[in-house]
Amino acid sequence: MSSENGRDPGERGEQLALIRETVRKAKAPRAKPRTWRGAALAGELPVARVLVDKGPVHLDKLWDYAVPAAMDDEAQPGVRVRVRFGAGTGKVRDGRREGGGLLDGYIVERIAESDYRGPLAALTQVVSPEPVLSPALLALCRAVADRYAGSLADVLQLAIPPRNARAEAERFPAPPPPPAVPSLASWGRYPDGPAFLDALARGGSPRAVWSALPGPHWPWELAATMAATLASGRGALVVMPDGRSAARVDAALTELVGRGMHTVLVADSGPEERYRRWLSIRRGAVRAVVGTRAAMYAPVADLGLVAIWDDGNSSHSDTNAPYPHARDVLLLRAVQEKAACLVGDLGRSVEATQLVENGWARALEAGREQVRTAAPLIRTVDDVEAARDEAARAARLPSLAWQTARAGLTRGPVLVQVPRRGYVPRLACVRCREPARCRHCAGPLEAHSNDSALGCGWCGREAPDWSCAECGGNRLRAQIVGARRTAEELGRAFPEVPVRTSGRDHILDTVPDRPALVVSTPGAEPLAEGGGYAAALLLDGWALLGRPDLRAGEEALRRWLGAAALVRGQAEGGTVAVIAEPTLRPVQALVRWDPVGHAVRELSERAELGFPPVSRMAAVTGRPEDVAELLGAAELPPGAEVLGPVPLPVQDPGRPRRPGDPPPGEAWERALVRVRPGQGAALAAALKAARAARLVKREGEPVRVRIDPPDLG
């Protein structure tokens, strides 16, 4: 028996208790920060210029730090570092500034001597030797920050995904050789299509605005442009509005060039997998990228093509500061990196039309004969006539729409598009449906209270004696229609047919090629197997056209085209019935399938009234006193016009808060600042400088500034 085992159990218990008490009273040693006090500095270029990952605009500059000799090899431009920030000048020991909080940052460059003559703090740590911030990405992010009156740190948070050590430890294979030039396939339907693909394959940088034909071919046509760019030995980047459309282009590109040539960047991948794919792009393992909004910053080497699909989709506008739009970011990349550019859509946004009108890009369209072959037959029903129709009382379907659905169900599924709940319509004349606008700034009129008092949603002026400028009428109309009730009523009207729904909570990817009613909100329409839907019903067009927004007509047409393009062509019996006033411009554009003509006329009208994109605008939102102080302090460009401010709806504490909404219970206002073409950069710089000055002086609460807001109201 050992001496240990021979001890009395009570004695051992007393010793254990004494040890526990000693440990309990001992103070845990505190980790001391690495100050590099007295450490030798790097022999060459001992100063690192660091972009600190801190968002306020008044800190939007580079800060100098000393580089210890032990970090000389790893502290290279582009790597992530940690630094001490905010210590002040009082804590200096052995020639090194100490203290302050630890912040992340990026080394932008190494220099021999700092312009700052005081003592420098040393870099605390090189987080990773991976150079994630390249000079091209830095230049792009700087341009985006300047355009949108934001800070460079905010843009970098959107551009560079968070680090993952396991992903960085992986080894990526060498990129495969360039593929063969793809066949023209359906690009032959466009007169200039073969020439565009040939220019990409030869290493050229053409710029085009593409109006795609309806039908299932556009994902393969978009993939063919990427394959042609890859064949030239360059990289390609395509940004899609959502993961479903990105998956379609991914499948098409895989079919054209095989696996290993490209990757997909979407939010659904998860942080680790997304960073792994991002690294495969940065290290050159893949040369092509298909992704959603965040992919617009993907570090593609030797970029030869940037493309965006459905640029009018609101999902392309970032909801995080400084709120950049993917289209504008890709246009900046095309200019900076001398790459080809393709803006594609089934329709045509006003911004894309402006690129064609000013000669920056060329139109890529099919002839009218090709359009008539590919598009379905469009038939219209006036919503006033529908209200008088006895057949509409059974399922809110007028006779023509009921007959269209009944005939379509004999051949396959029928799509029913209904406006999403939550659309708030603007006011319009009952007689001619002309939107009610302010006589001062042409903004939309709204009923501000229950007493029917009218006021402008932009400048806030009242319009008590409004009358329609087109027909002289003085009666206004608004309408909101729900979607769930539509599905229930359709089920009762067609009891023998299954009814499927697709919306925000549950989106279907595909539906089988057999008779069924598919009720969907705009943007959530599933694909129909077997060649497309037999027919489509576009209900309650007034709810789309009546939104209180400058883009209501353009957005309604975009939604309708997206749904109608899923229907079989007219030669195969495809028919679309739209319930809307037939004389309205968006409805006529749908009937003729002429989104280009609609966009051209819309751009001309906006130029006459001074609306974006011809002019540049900024929305300034916050508490009334803060908005007034910021606008009063900002040195706005000559001729700048301030519209408003107007009060924003007070948010209910029980409702979910969207990005940019006021805090619950607080009364906020919004003012719009409009400037002439060519003054957008000056407007952004003035508002950014005014915000920075307020932050330095710590005056009031922060004010939200958004350049070129997509929703003007």
QUIQUISUL-V609440 format. One line per field, one symbol per residue. phi: phi as a letter, one per 30 degrees, with the letter a starting at -180 (. if undefined). psi: psi as a letter, one per 30 degrees, with the letter a starting at -180 (. if undefined). burial: b if it has 24 or more other ideal C-beta (glycine too) atoms within 12 Angstrom, else e. A space follows every 10 residues. Layout:
phi=???
psi=???
burial=???
This chain:
phi=.ddddddded dddddddddd dddddddddc dcddchdidd cedchdcccc cddbdeddcd acbcbdcded cedddcejdd bbbdbjdicd cbbhibdbjj ddbdabdcac bdadddcddc dcedacdadd ddcdeddddd dddddddchc cddddddddc dddbdddddd ccdddddedd ddddhddddc ecdedddddd ddjdbdbbcc cdddkddddd dddddddddd ddiccbbbcc daddddddde ddddddcidj cbbccbdddj eddddddddd dddidbcbbc acedddcedd dhdcbcbbch ddddddcdcc ecidcddddd ddddddchcd bbccadcadd dddddddcid bcdbbcdddd dddddddcbc bddddddddd ddddbhcded dddddddddd cldbcbcbdd djdcddcbdd dcidedbddd bidddbddad didcbddcci ddbdcdbddd bidbccbbab bdcddddddd dddbddcdcc bbaddbcddb bddbeacccb dejcdddcdi jjddabccdh eddddcddbd cedddddddd ddddddcedd dcidbbccca dddddddddd edhbdddddd ddddddddci cdddccbbcc bldedddddd dddddddeid cccjdbdced ddedcdcdej dddeicccbb ccccbdejcd dddddddddd dddddddhci cdcdcbdhdd cci
psi=kleefflkee eeeeeeeeee eeeefkkkkk kkkjfhkfkk lkekigkkjk jkikfkffgi lkkkkkjlef geefilkflk lklkkgfagf ikkhgkklal lkllakkelk lekkfkfakk llkekjekgj ifjleeeeee eeeeeeegha leeeeeefek llkjeeeffl kklkkllkll kllebffffk egeeeeeeee fgglilkkjk jkklagfeee eeeeeeeeee ffgllkkkkl fleeeeeeee eeeeeefalf fllkjlfffl eeeeeeeeee eeggflfkkk laefffgkik khkfkkkkkh ffkfffjkgk kghlkeeeee eeeeeeghll kjjllfbjle eeeeeeegge lkkjllleee eeefllkkkl kkfeeeffke fffehhklee eeeeeeeeff falkkjkkkk kfkjllklke efgkkklkfe gglkkljfaf ggkklkfeff klifhkkkfe fglgklklkk kleeeeeeee eefiffkkkk kkaefjkkel klilklkjkk lkfgklkklg fllelkkjlh feeefgkike geeeeeeeee eeefffklle fggkkkkkjl jffkeeeeee efiifeeeee eeeeeeeefh llgelklkkj kakeeeeeee eefkillkgk kkjalkklkk kkffkkklkf llkkfkjllk kkkkllkfge eeeeeeeeee eeeeeefhka lkkkkjkikf jf.
burial=eeeeeeeeee eeeeeeeeee eeeeeeeeee eeeebbeeee bbeebbbbbb bbbbbbbebb ebbbbbbbee bbebbbbbbb bbbbbebeee eeeeebbbeb ebbbbbbbbb beebeeeebb bbbbbbbbeb bbbbebbbeb bbbbbbbbbb bbbbbbbbbb bebbeebbee eeeebeebbe bbebbbbebb ebbbebbbbb beeebbbbbb bbbbbbbbbb bbbbbbbbbb bbbbbbbbbb bbbbbbbbbb bbbbebbeee bbbbbbeebe eeebbbbbbb bbbebbbbbb bbbbbbbbbb bbbbbbbbbb bbbbbbbbee bbbbbbbbbb bbbbeebebb bbbbbbbbbb bbbbbbbeee bbbbbbeeeb beebbbbbbb bbbeebeeee ebeebbbbeb bbebbbebbe bbbbbbbbbb eebbbbbbbe eebbbbbbee bbbbbbbeee eeebbbbbbb bebeebebee eeeeebbbbe bebeebbebb eebbeebebb bbbeeeebeb beeebbbbbb bbbbbbbbee ebbbbbbbbb bbbbbbbbbb bbbbbbbbbb bbbbbbbbbb ebebbbbbbb bbebbbbbbb bebbbbbbbb bbbeebeeeb bbbbbbbbbb bbbbebbebb bebbebbeeb bbbbbbbbbe eeeeeeeeeb ebeeeeebbb bbbbbeeebb ebbbbbbbbb bbbbbeeeee ebbbbbbbbb bbb
